[in-house]
Amino acid sequence: MLRPRDFAGRSEVVARALIGATLLVDGVGGRIVETEAYDHEDPASHSFSGPTARNAVMFGPPGRAYVYRSYGIHWCLNFVCGEEGHGAGVLIRAVEPLQGLDMMRARRGLDDPRLLCSGPGRLGQALEITHALNGMRLDRKPFQVLAAQGPHEVIEGPRIGITKAMDVPWRFGLAGSRFLSRPFR
């Protein structure tokens, strides 16, 4: 199980290291196959303008969940990283579903495993991410985050779905995965 100290590095280092790790929420989840890094000096980050009521968790200790609603519709899951007060995080963009597929299918209302967790909004719905998880430690229930096992190739490219700092290559993915939110260029 990953501990808070495992999230204490720079966001882009943590985001890369999380590829291949296992994420479970109440026993439901799978292998992390896509992440994006964000940092307080990054104009695309929620922490760029400093602490607010919405992003305060990003400035807290590493190894916590930062949950926010995107476009007023989807709950998105981020892992706080870096030093406390730094304001950095890793968006979990996609997971290869491995455990609790029946629950994920029921929550998402579809059968295709490739569409259950391929994108931060879909992942949030499939894993039943809500604002109630905001600020919770990632090394305690309902979370379980296990380090990646075995060798795997990580690919990188520019982040997607943002309008600022679009060229920063802080999107990471598991090479060859069929469960990415979008292919890498």
GROMACS elastic network, one bead per residue, 0.5 to 0.9 nm:
[ bonds ]
;  ai    aj funct       b0    kb
    1   139     6  0.68303   500
    1   144     6  0.67282   500
    1   145     6  0.56163   500
    1   147     6  0.65609   500
    2     5     6  0.80799   500
    2     6     6  0.60163   500
    2     7     6  0.81459   500
    2    63     6  0.84957   500
    2   138     6  0.79260   500
    2   139     6  0.64747   500
    2   144     6  0.80519   500
    2   145     6  0.56893   500
    2   146     6  0.56139   500
    2   147     6  0.62140   500
    3     6     6  0.54175   500
    3     7     6  0.73446   500
    3    63     6  0.67464   500
    3   138     6  0.75199   500
    3   139     6  0.57102   500
    3   145     6  0.85125   500
    4     7     6  0.54382   500
    4     8     6  0.67860   500
    4    61     6  0.78195   500
    4    62     6  0.55601   500
    4    64     6  0.75698   500
    4    81     6  0.83787   500
    4   137     6  0.79397   500
    4   138     6  0.75342   500
    4   139     6  0.72313   500
    5     8     6  0.50723   500
    5     9     6  0.81132   500
    5    62     6  0.71807   500
    5    63     6  0.72488   500
    5    81     6  0.89287   500
    6     9     6  0.72543   500
    6    14     6  0.79259   500
    6    62     6  0.83686   500
    6    63     6  0.74773   500
    6    81     6  0.85157   500
    7    10     6  0.81966   500
    7    11     6  0.81844   500
    7    14     6  0.62078   500
    7    62     6  0.55364   500
    7    63     6  0.53876   500
    7    64     6  0.87968   500
    7    79     6  0.78520   500
    7    80     6  0.71161   500
    7    82     6  0.64624   500
    7    83     6  0.87975   500
    8    11     6  0.84415   500
    8    14     6  0.80137   500
    8    61     6  0.84009   500
    8    62     6  0.56593   500
    8    63     6  0.75690   500
    8    80     6  0.85130   500
    8    81     6  0.51822   500
    8    83     6  0.57035   500
    8    84     6  0.83468   500
    9    12     6  0.83166   500
    9    13     6  0.64337   500
    9    14     6  0.60831   500
    9    62     6  0.88284   500
    9    81     6  0.63590   500
    9    83     6  0.73750   500
   10    13     6  0.53631   500
   10    14     6  0.62675   500
   10    15     6  0.85843   500
   10    37     6  0.87827   500
   10    39     6  0.81590   500
   10    81     6  0.68478   500
   10    82     6  0.51723   500
   10    83     6  0.83160   500
   10    88     6  0.77585   500
   10    89     6  0.88241   500
   11    14     6  0.51276   500
   11    15     6  0.59111   500
   11    16     6  0.85777   500
   11    36     6  0.85450   500
   11    37     6  0.51884   500
   11    38     6  0.61898   500
   11    39     6  0.64707   500
   11    80     6  0.83512   500
   11    81     6  0.59258   500
   11    82     6  0.63295   500
   11    88     6  0.60158   500
   11    89     6  0.58098   500
   11    90     6  0.61773   500
   11   170     6  0.88204   500
   12    15     6  0.50153   500
   12    16     6  0.62299   500
   12    17     6  0.86086   500
   12    36     6  0.76099   500
   12    37     6  0.50077   500
   12    38     6  0.74251   500
   12    39     6  0.84692   500
   12    89     6  0.88318   500
   12    90     6  0.78082   500
   12   170     6  0.60540   500
   12   171     6  0.84442   500
   12   172     6  0.87208   500
   13    16     6  0.53069   500
   13    17     6  0.62000   500
   13    18     6  0.87186   500
   13    37     6  0.83443   500
   14    18     6  0.61063   500
   14    19     6  0.89959   500
   14    37     6  0.79487   500
   14    81     6  0.72908   500
   14    82     6  0.86010   500
   14    89     6  0.87537   500
   14    90     6  0.74055   500
   15    18     6  0.53191   500
   15    19     6  0.70409   500
   15    34     6  0.85261   500
   15    35     6  0.57221   500
   15    36     6  0.61898   500
   15    37     6  0.56830   500
   15    89     6  0.84305   500
   15    90     6  0.57029   500
   15    91     6  0.80398   500
   15    92     6  0.84986   500
   15   170     6  0.79384   500
   15   171     6  0.79974   500
   15   172     6  0.68707   500
   16    19     6  0.56982   500
   16    34     6  0.88375   500
   16    35     6  0.74434   500
   16    36     6  0.85032   500
   16    37     6  0.85458   500
   16   154     6  0.71346   500
   16   155     6  0.87678   500
   16   156     6  0.84602   500
   16   170     6  0.85189   500
   16   171     6  0.83713   500
   16   172     6  0.58720   500
   16   173     6  0.78958   500
   17    20     6  0.78374   500
   17    21     6  0.78260   500
   17   147     6  0.84031   500
   17   148     6  0.79212   500
   17   154     6  0.89124   500
   18    21     6  0.51905   500
   18    22     6  0.83086   500
   18    32     6  0.66950   500
   18    33     6  0.82721   500
   18    34     6  0.84898   500
   18    35     6  0.75895   500
   18    92     6  0.89852   500
   18   147     6  0.73239   500
   18   148     6  0.71095   500
   19    22     6  0.86699   500
   19    31     6  0.77626   500
   19    32     6  0.53629   500
   19    33     6  0.53490   500
   19    34     6  0.64308   500
   19    35     6  0.72083   500
   19   148     6  0.70623   500
   19   152     6  0.85608   500
   19   153     6  0.89832   500
   19   154     6  0.69947   500
   19   172     6  0.72826   500
   19   173     6  0.64223   500
   19   174     6  0.61481   500
   20    31     6  0.55171   500
   20    32     6  0.52719   500
   20    33     6  0.60383   500
   20    34     6  0.88183   500
   20   147     6  0.75208   500
   20   149     6  0.70706   500
   20   150     6  0.86955   500
   20   151     6  0.89692   500
   20   152     6  0.73717   500
   20   154     6  0.88042   500
   20   173     6  0.88581   500
   20   174     6  0.69433   500
   21    30     6  0.82903   500
   21    31     6  0.55896   500
   21    32     6  0.54743   500
   21    33     6  0.81734   500
   21   145     6  0.69255   500
   21   146     6  0.55710   500
   21   149     6  0.72692   500
   22    29     6  0.75379   500
   22    30     6  0.53392   500
   22    32     6  0.59064   500
   22    95     6  0.84902   500
   22   144     6  0.77493   500
   22   145     6  0.55255   500
   22   147     6  0.65941   500
   22   148     6  0.67079   500
   23    27     6  0.87800   500
   23    28     6  0.80980   500
   23    29     6  0.56696   500
   23    30     6  0.55471   500
   23    31     6  0.62848   500
   23    32     6  0.65489   500
   23    95     6  0.79073   500
   23   143     6  0.73459   500
   23   144     6  0.59089   500
   23   146     6  0.66866   500
   24    27     6  0.51050   500
   24    28     6  0.50104   500
   24    30     6  0.63468   500
   24    31     6  0.87902   500
   24    99     6  0.79461   500
   24   127     6  0.80160   500
   24   142     6  0.78714   500
   24   143     6  0.57762   500
   24   144     6  0.50598   500
   24   145     6  0.64291   500
   24   146     6  0.86136   500
   25    28     6  0.52084   500
   25    29     6  0.63790   500
   25   127     6  0.62742   500
   25   128     6  0.80099   500
   25   129     6  0.82945   500
   25   141     6  0.76948   500
   25   142     6  0.52318   500
   25   144     6  0.64526   500
   25   145     6  0.87917   500
   26    29     6  0.85098   500
   26   127     6  0.84125   500
   26   141     6  0.70081   500
   26   143     6  0.64468   500
   26   144     6  0.79621   500
   27    99     6  0.68765   500
   27   100     6  0.69018   500
   27   142     6  0.78113   500
   27   143     6  0.80483   500
   27   144     6  0.77866   500
   28    97     6  0.82809   500
   28    98     6  0.79664   500
   28    99     6  0.51857   500
   28   101     6  0.74848   500
   28   103     6  0.75913   500
   28   104     6  0.76297   500
   28   126     6  0.84758   500
   28   127     6  0.63336   500
   29    32     6  0.88213   500
   29    95     6  0.71646   500
   29    96     6  0.77041   500
   29    97     6  0.55465   500
   29    98     6  0.60838   500
   29    99     6  0.53122   500
   29   100     6  0.65705   500
   29   101     6  0.79429   500
   29   104     6  0.82927   500
   29   117     6  0.86487   500
   29   123     6  0.88443   500
   29   126     6  0.81920   500
   29   127     6  0.64959   500
   30    95     6  0.58347   500
   30    96     6  0.53522   500
   30    99     6  0.59497   500
   30   100     6  0.87456   500
   31    94     6  0.86037   500
   31    95     6  0.53226   500
   31    96     6  0.50378   500
   31    97     6  0.68085   500
   31    98     6  0.70995   500
   31   148     6  0.82577   500
   32    35     6  0.76574   500
   32    92     6  0.74069   500
   32    93     6  0.82219   500
   32    94     6  0.61744   500
   32    96     6  0.63699   500
   32    97     6  0.89147   500
   32   148     6  0.88192   500
   32   173     6  0.85032   500
   32   174     6  0.81532   500
   33    92     6  0.85925   500
   33    93     6  0.78502   500
   33    94     6  0.56002   500
   33    95     6  0.52776   500
   33    96     6  0.64044   500
   33   118     6  0.89923   500
   33   154     6  0.89628   500
   33   172     6  0.80025   500
   33   173     6  0.53051   500
   33   175     6  0.84584   500
   33   177     6  0.69341   500
   33   179     6  0.70206   500
   33   180     6  0.64617   500
   34    91     6  0.86703   500
   34    92     6  0.64777   500
   34    93     6  0.51561   500
   34    95     6  0.69018   500
   34   118     6  0.86219   500
   34   119     6  0.86190   500
   34   171     6  0.72716   500
   34   172     6  0.55334   500
   34   174     6  0.65630   500
   34   179     6  0.85200   500
   34   180     6  0.61977   500
   34   181     6  0.76544   500
   35    90     6  0.64642   500
   35    91     6  0.55396   500
   35    93     6  0.50327   500
   35    94     6  0.69834   500
   35   170     6  0.81974   500
   35   171     6  0.57977   500
   35   172     6  0.52880   500
   35   173     6  0.65708   500
   36    89     6  0.84791   500
   36    90     6  0.55201   500
   36    91     6  0.51052   500
   36    92     6  0.68089   500
   36    93     6  0.69671   500
   36   158     6  0.89421   500
   36   159     6  0.65024   500
   36   160     6  0.87713   500
   36   169     6  0.89168   500
   36   170     6  0.55420   500
   36   172     6  0.62135   500
   36   173     6  0.89224   500
   37    45     6  0.87975   500
   37    88     6  0.78318   500
   37    89     6  0.61398   500
   37    91     6  0.64317   500
   37   159     6  0.84295   500
   37   170     6  0.53401   500
   37   171     6  0.66601   500
   37   172     6  0.84097   500
   38    41     6  0.85006   500
   38    42     6  0.64699   500
   38    43     6  0.89307   500
   38    44     6  0.72512   500
   38    45     6  0.53101   500
   38    46     6  0.81420   500
   38    47     6  0.83938   500
   38    87     6  0.85406   500
   38    88     6  0.56257   500
   38    89     6  0.53354   500
   38    90     6  0.61062   500
   38    91     6  0.77512   500
   38   170     6  0.77853   500
   39    42     6  0.51762   500
   39    43     6  0.84040   500
   39    44     6  0.84074   500
   39    45     6  0.60355   500
   39    46     6  0.85402   500
   39    47     6  0.70847   500
   39    48     6  0.73644   500
   39    82     6  0.87315   500
   39    86     6  0.78576   500
   39    87     6  0.62677   500
   39    89     6  0.65460   500
   39    90     6  0.87879   500
   40    43     6  0.76664   500
   40    44     6  0.89090   500
   40    45     6  0.63048   500
   40    46     6  0.77218   500
   40    49     6  0.77509   500
   40    50     6  0.75323   500
   40    86     6  0.65704   500
   40    87     6  0.50762   500
   40    88     6  0.57843   500
   40    89     6  0.89001   500
   41    44     6  0.88553   500
   41    45     6  0.78317   500
   41    47     6  0.80637   500
   41    48     6  0.57620   500
   41    49     6  0.88554   500
   41    87     6  0.87873   500
   41    88     6  0.89383   500
   42    45     6  0.54607   500
   42    46     6  0.87583   500
   42    47     6  0.81471   500
   42    48     6  0.59860   500
   42   164     6  0.85216   500
   42   165     6  0.71508   500
   43    46     6  0.80645   500
   43    47     6  0.84333   500
   43    48     6  0.55382   500
   43    49     6  0.81935   500
   43   164     6  0.60693   500
   43   165     6  0.64312   500
   44    47     6  0.85927   500
   44    48     6  0.72614   500
   44   162     6  0.67723   500
   44   163     6  0.73061   500
   44   164     6  0.50950   500
   44   165     6  0.60143   500
   44   166     6  0.80632   500
   45    48     6  0.53535   500
   45    49     6  0.85198   500
   45    87     6  0.86995   500
   45    88     6  0.79468   500
   45    89     6  0.84878   500
   45   164     6  0.89072   500
   46    49     6  0.73489   500
   46    50     6  0.82474   500
   46    51     6  0.88183   500
   46    54     6  0.86693   500
   46    55     6  0.64870   500
   46    58     6  0.84484   500
   46    87     6  0.84098   500
   46    88     6  0.88271   500
   47    50     6  0.52627   500
   47    51     6  0.63363   500
   47    52     6  0.82384   500
   47    55     6  0.64332   500
   47    56     6  0.83489   500
   47    58     6  0.69411   500
   47    59     6  0.78638   500
   47    86     6  0.86313   500
   47    87     6  0.53658   500
   47    88     6  0.70645   500
   47    89     6  0.89567   500
   48    51     6  0.84410   500
   48    87     6  0.78743   500
   49    52     6  0.84339   500
   50    55     6  0.83988   500
   50    56     6  0.87100   500
   50    59     6  0.87062   500
   50    87     6  0.78165   500
   51    54     6  0.80061   500
   51    55     6  0.60078   500
   51    56     6  0.52984   500
   51    57     6  0.86415   500
   51    58     6  0.80628   500
   51    59     6  0.69073   500
   51    87     6  0.78834   500
   52    55     6  0.53571   500
   52    56     6  0.55383   500
   53    56     6  0.55265   500
   53    57     6  0.85913   500
   54    57     6  0.79327   500
   54    68     6  0.75934   500
   55    58     6  0.55923   500
   55    59     6  0.74792   500
   55    66     6  0.76364   500
   55    67     6  0.88246   500
   55    68     6  0.82406   500
   55    87     6  0.83457   500
   56    59     6  0.54979   500
   56    60     6  0.68756   500
   56    66     6  0.87602   500
   56    87     6  0.82656   500
   56   135     6  0.89277   500
   57    60     6  0.50986   500
   57    61     6  0.79339   500
   57    64     6  0.76732   500
   57    65     6  0.77370   500
   57    66     6  0.59083   500
   57    67     6  0.87201   500
   57    80     6  0.74910   500
   57    87     6  0.81976   500
   57   134     6  0.73942   500
   57   135     6  0.56724   500
   58    61     6  0.78981   500
   58    62     6  0.81227   500
   58    64     6  0.83494   500
   58    65     6  0.85083   500
   58    66     6  0.63630   500
   58    78     6  0.89359   500
   58    79     6  0.84330   500
   58    80     6  0.55158   500
   58    81     6  0.78320   500
   58    84     6  0.83992   500
   58    85     6  0.78025   500
   58    86     6  0.76862   500
   58    88     6  0.59322   500
   58    89     6  0.65412   500
   58   135     6  0.85939   500
   59    62     6  0.84158   500
   59    80     6  0.79295   500
   59    81     6  0.89748   500
   59    83     6  0.83196   500
   59    84     6  0.58139   500
   59    86     6  0.55853   500
   59    88     6  0.72354   500
   60    64     6  0.80565   500
   60    80     6  0.76990   500
   60    81     6  0.89493   500
   60    83     6  0.82796   500
   60    84     6  0.50570   500
   60    85     6  0.57883   500
   60    86     6  0.79988   500
   60    87     6  0.75795   500
   60   135     6  0.83904   500
   61    64     6  0.69453   500
   61    80     6  0.72743   500
   61    81     6  0.75480   500
   61    82     6  0.81063   500
   61    83     6  0.68218   500
   61    85     6  0.74047   500
   61    86     6  0.89986   500
   62    65     6  0.88165   500
   62    79     6  0.76654   500
   62    82     6  0.60682   500
   62    83     6  0.65865   500
   62    84     6  0.63598   500
   62    88     6  0.86620   500
   62    89     6  0.85653   500
   62   137     6  0.86827   500
   63    79     6  0.63016   500
   63    80     6  0.55650   500
   63    81     6  0.62476   500
   63   136     6  0.85782   500
   63   137     6  0.59510   500
   63   138     6  0.55302   500
   63   139     6  0.73968   500
   64    78     6  0.83393   500
   64    79     6  0.58109   500
   64    80     6  0.53205   500
   64    81     6  0.79735   500
   64   134     6  0.78693   500
   64   135     6  0.54773   500
   64   136     6  0.53714   500
   64   138     6  0.52598   500
   64   139     6  0.82875   500
   65    77     6  0.66691   500
   65    78     6  0.57278   500
   65    80     6  0.61666   500
   65   133     6  0.66785   500
   65   134     6  0.54163   500
   65   135     6  0.51216   500
   65   136     6  0.54824   500
   65   137     6  0.64035   500
   65   138     6  0.63891   500
   66    76     6  0.82107   500
   66    77     6  0.61307   500
   66    79     6  0.60102   500
   66    80     6  0.63320   500
   66    89     6  0.78529   500
   66    91     6  0.88915   500
   66   131     6  0.85819   500
   66   133     6  0.78295   500
   66   134     6  0.50654   500
   66   135     6  0.58524   500
   66   136     6  0.80881   500
   67    75     6  0.65011   500
   67    76     6  0.55369   500
   67    78     6  0.61760   500
   67    79     6  0.86873   500
   67   129     6  0.77763   500
   67   130     6  0.70647   500
   67   131     6  0.56985   500
   67   132     6  0.83864   500
   67   133     6  0.68008   500
   67   135     6  0.77677   500
   68    74     6  0.81536   500
   68    75     6  0.55770   500
   68    76     6  0.55241   500
   68    77     6  0.71619   500
   68    78     6  0.84515   500
   68   130     6  0.81967   500
   68   131     6  0.66307   500
   68   134     6  0.77979   500
   69    72     6  0.55267   500
   69    73     6  0.62729   500
   69    74     6  0.52975   500
   69    76     6  0.61246   500
   69   121     6  0.89062   500
   69   130     6  0.85229   500
   69   131     6  0.79184   500
   70    73     6  0.58708   500
   70    74     6  0.51369   500
   70    75     6  0.62057   500
   70    76     6  0.67115   500
   70   121     6  0.77695   500
   71    74     6  0.69059   500
   72    75     6  0.84238   500
   73   121     6  0.81463   500
   74   120     6  0.79075   500
   74   122     6  0.77820   500
   74   124     6  0.68517   500
   74   125     6  0.74119   500
   74   130     6  0.89797   500
   75   120     6  0.77887   500
   75   121     6  0.60610   500
   75   122     6  0.88381   500
   75   123     6  0.86684   500
   75   124     6  0.53826   500
   75   125     6  0.72850   500
   75   128     6  0.87040   500
   75   129     6  0.61379   500
   75   130     6  0.59283   500
   75   131     6  0.72576   500
   76    91     6  0.75148   500
   76    92     6  0.77536   500
   76    93     6  0.84402   500
   76   120     6  0.54993   500
   76   121     6  0.59094   500
   76   122     6  0.88382   500
   76   123     6  0.77278   500
   76   124     6  0.55785   500
   76   125     6  0.88657   500
   76   129     6  0.72416   500
   76   130     6  0.82195   500
   77    90     6  0.84512   500
   77    91     6  0.60963   500
   77    92     6  0.59089   500
   77    93     6  0.82550   500
   77   120     6  0.71223   500
   77   121     6  0.87617   500
   77   123     6  0.82718   500
   77   124     6  0.66614   500
   77   129     6  0.70500   500
   77   130     6  0.87281   500
   77   133     6  0.89675   500
   77   134     6  0.85853   500
   78    89     6  0.60393   500
   78    90     6  0.51147   500
   78    92     6  0.57552   500
   78    93     6  0.88899   500
   79    88     6  0.85853   500
   79    89     6  0.53571   500
   79    90     6  0.50806   500
   79    91     6  0.66042   500
   79    92     6  0.75949   500
   79   138     6  0.78811   500
   80    87     6  0.77160   500
   80    88     6  0.59813   500
   80    90     6  0.65542   500
   80   135     6  0.89138   500
   81    84     6  0.80463   500
   81    86     6  0.83086   500
   81    87     6  0.78359   500
   81    88     6  0.54698   500
   81    89     6  0.51579   500
   81    90     6  0.71960   500
   82    85     6  0.84396   500
   82    86     6  0.62704   500
   82    87     6  0.75241   500
   82    88     6  0.59776   500
   82    89     6  0.76586   500
   83    86     6  0.54134   500
   83    87     6  0.80592   500
   83    88     6  0.82667   500
   84    87     6  0.75020   500
   85    88     6  0.87269   500
   90    93     6  0.89913   500
   91   120     6  0.76617   500
   92    95     6  0.78235   500
   92   119     6  0.83135   500
   92   120     6  0.63597   500
   92   123     6  0.82197   500
   93   117     6  0.81129   500
   93   118     6  0.69527   500
   93   121     6  0.82635   500
   93   122     6  0.89797   500
   93   123     6  0.73627   500
   93   180     6  0.78921   500
   93   181     6  0.68716   500
   94   117     6  0.54480   500
   94   119     6  0.51250   500
   94   120     6  0.62808   500
   94   122     6  0.83734   500
   94   123     6  0.64332   500
   94   173     6  0.87453   500
   94   179     6  0.67840   500
   94   180     6  0.57831   500
   94   181     6  0.60956   500
   95    98     6  0.87326   500
   95   116     6  0.84857   500
   95   117     6  0.53787   500
   95   118     6  0.64595   500
   95   119     6  0.82623   500
   95   123     6  0.70662   500
   95   179     6  0.67371   500
   95   180     6  0.76421   500
   96   113     6  0.80228   500
   96   114     6  0.75459   500
   96   116     6  0.84263   500
   96   117     6  0.68171   500
   96   118     6  0.77986   500
   96   177     6  0.81354   500
   96   178     6  0.81900   500
   96   179     6  0.55749   500
   96   180     6  0.81754   500
   97   100     6  0.78255   500
   97   101     6  0.65317   500
   97   104     6  0.83209   500
   97   113     6  0.66813   500
   97   114     6  0.80518   500
   97   116     6  0.72024   500
   97   117     6  0.68506   500
   97   179     6  0.84425   500
   98   101     6  0.66821   500
   99   102     6  0.86212   500
   99   103     6  0.89766   500
   99   104     6  0.89228   500
  100   103     6  0.53425   500
  100   104     6  0.63368   500
  100   105     6  0.86957   500
  101   105     6  0.59969   500
  101   106     6  0.85230   500
  101   111     6  0.89939   500
  101   113     6  0.77751   500
  101   116     6  0.85747   500
  101   126     6  0.88891   500
  102   105     6  0.50846   500
  102   106     6  0.61877   500
  102   107     6  0.86343   500
  102   111     6  0.87477   500
  103   106     6  0.51321   500
  103   107     6  0.61489   500
  103   108     6  0.85654   500
  103   126     6  0.76044   500
  103   127     6  0.84933   500
  104   107     6  0.50900   500
  104   108     6  0.60180   500
  104   109     6  0.81786   500
  104   110     6  0.86020   500
  104   111     6  0.89285   500
  104   113     6  0.88635   500
  104   116     6  0.66268   500
  104   117     6  0.85023   500
  104   125     6  0.79787   500
  104   127     6  0.66651   500
  104   128     6  0.84627   500
  105   108     6  0.51862   500
  105   109     6  0.55283   500
  105   110     6  0.53507   500
  105   111     6  0.56472   500
  105   112     6  0.81226   500
  105   113     6  0.79443   500
  105   116     6  0.69025   500
  105   126     6  0.73111   500
  106   109     6  0.50731   500
  106   110     6  0.71085   500
  106   111     6  0.85244   500
  106   126     6  0.83019   500
  107   110     6  0.83077   500
  107   125     6  0.64825   500
  107   126     6  0.55953   500
  107   127     6  0.81603   500
  107   128     6  0.75956   500
  108   111     6  0.83862   500
  108   115     6  0.88733   500
  108   116     6  0.66277   500
  108   122     6  0.75047   500
  108   125     6  0.64592   500
  108   126     6  0.58066   500
  110   113     6  0.83262   500
  110   115     6  0.80264   500
  110   116     6  0.75702   500
  111   114     6  0.88156   500
  111   115     6  0.81253   500
  111   116     6  0.78603   500
  112   115     6  0.56431   500
  112   116     6  0.68120   500
  113   116     6  0.52476   500
  113   117     6  0.78205   500
  113   118     6  0.89919   500
  113   179     6  0.82179   500
  114   117     6  0.71296   500
  114   118     6  0.65649   500
  114   178     6  0.67376   500
  114   179     6  0.52186   500
  114   180     6  0.82434   500
  115   118     6  0.54332   500
  115   119     6  0.83195   500
  115   122     6  0.75456   500
  115   179     6  0.74494   500
  115   181     6  0.85048   500
  116   119     6  0.85622   500
  116   122     6  0.61408   500
  116   123     6  0.66890   500
  116   125     6  0.85279   500
  116   126     6  0.61970   500
  116   179     6  0.87416   500
  117   120     6  0.72789   500
  117   121     6  0.79995   500
  117   122     6  0.50399   500
  117   124     6  0.76984   500
  117   125     6  0.81652   500
  117   126     6  0.63435   500
  117   127     6  0.82155   500
  117   179     6  0.74629   500
  117   180     6  0.85359   500
  117   181     6  0.80746   500
  118   121     6  0.83527   500
  118   122     6  0.62309   500
  118   123     6  0.64587   500
  118   179     6  0.55851   500
  118   180     6  0.54312   500
  118   182     6  0.79871   500
  119   122     6  0.53569   500
  119   123     6  0.59634   500
  119   124     6  0.85182   500
  119   179     6  0.89075   500
  119   180     6  0.73137   500
  119   182     6  0.81159   500
  120   123     6  0.50515   500
  120   124     6  0.60541   500
  120   125     6  0.87057   500
  120   181     6  0.80842   500
  121   124     6  0.50476   500
  121   125     6  0.63359   500
  121   126     6  0.86488   500
  122   125     6  0.51882   500
  122   126     6  0.60675   500
  122   127     6  0.85290   500
  123   126     6  0.50911   500
  123   127     6  0.59753   500
  123   128     6  0.81354   500
  123   129     6  0.80286   500
  124   127     6  0.54045   500
  124   128     6  0.57385   500
  124   130     6  0.75483   500
  125   129     6  0.62431   500
  125   130     6  0.85180   500
  126   129     6  0.78316   500
  129   132     6  0.80217   500
  129   133     6  0.68902   500
  130   133     6  0.58987   500
  130   134     6  0.76212   500
  131   134     6  0.52055   500
  131   135     6  0.89289   500
  132   135     6  0.84234   500
  132   136     6  0.84716   500
  133   136     6  0.55379   500
  133   137     6  0.88117   500
  133   142     6  0.86433   500
  134   137     6  0.89648   500
  136   139     6  0.88285   500
  136   140     6  0.78810   500
  136   141     6  0.87472   500
  136   142     6  0.88119   500
  136   143     6  0.85490   500
  137   140     6  0.56929   500
  137   141     6  0.80664   500
  137   143     6  0.76396   500
  138   141     6  0.76529   500
  138   142     6  0.81403   500
  138   143     6  0.53114   500
  138   144     6  0.65151   500
  138   145     6  0.67523   500
  139   142     6  0.86898   500
  139   143     6  0.63047   500
  139   144     6  0.60345   500
  139   145     6  0.68461   500
  140   143     6  0.56163   500
  140   144     6  0.67594   500
  141   144     6  0.67731   500
  146   149     6  0.87335   500
  148   151     6  0.83713   500
  148   152     6  0.88084   500
  149   152     6  0.85356   500
  152   174     6  0.72348   500
  152   175     6  0.76332   500
  153   173     6  0.84772   500
  153   174     6  0.61658   500
  153   175     6  0.54480   500
  153   176     6  0.85426   500
  154   172     6  0.65400   500
  154   173     6  0.55640   500
  154   175     6  0.56250   500
  155   171     6  0.82934   500
  155   172     6  0.56339   500
  155   173     6  0.51910   500
  155   174     6  0.62623   500
  155   175     6  0.57498   500
  155   184     6  0.78735   500
  156   169     6  0.62195   500
  156   170     6  0.67062   500
  156   171     6  0.54623   500
  156   173     6  0.63017   500
  156   174     6  0.89636   500
  156   184     6  0.75468   500
  157   167     6  0.82669   500
  157   168     6  0.76733   500
  157   170     6  0.63139   500
  157   171     6  0.52472   500
  157   172     6  0.66407   500
  157   173     6  0.86279   500
  157   184     6  0.65626   500
  157   185     6  0.72688   500
  158   165     6  0.88221   500
  158   166     6  0.61438   500
  158   167     6  0.52133   500
  158   168     6  0.52700   500
  158   170     6  0.59097   500
  158   171     6  0.55922   500
  158   172     6  0.86714   500
  158   184     6  0.85535   500
  158   185     6  0.88633   500
  159   162     6  0.71494   500
  159   165     6  0.84103   500
  159   166     6  0.59855   500
  159   167     6  0.72183   500
  159   168     6  0.67185   500
  159   169     6  0.63923   500
  159   170     6  0.59633   500
  159   172     6  0.85424   500
  160   163     6  0.85476   500
  160   166     6  0.70468   500
  160   171     6  0.78148   500
  160   182     6  0.87803   500
  161   166     6  0.85127   500
  162   165     6  0.77592   500
  162   166     6  0.63540   500
  163   166     6  0.62135   500
  164   167     6  0.84652   500
  165   168     6  0.57675   500
  166   169     6  0.81696   500
  167   170     6  0.87159   500
  168   171     6  0.82145   500
  169   172     6  0.81322   500
  171   184     6  0.89449   500
  172   184     6  0.89705   500
  173   176     6  0.87597   500
  173   177     6  0.78682   500
  173   180     6  0.72458   500
  173   184     6  0.80464   500
  174   177     6  0.56508   500
  174   180     6  0.80637   500
  176   179     6  0.89766   500
  177   180     6  0.62575   500
  178   181     6  0.89597   500
  178   183     6  0.88272   500
  179   182     6  0.84858   500
  180   183     6  0.64562   500
  180   184     6  0.86693   500
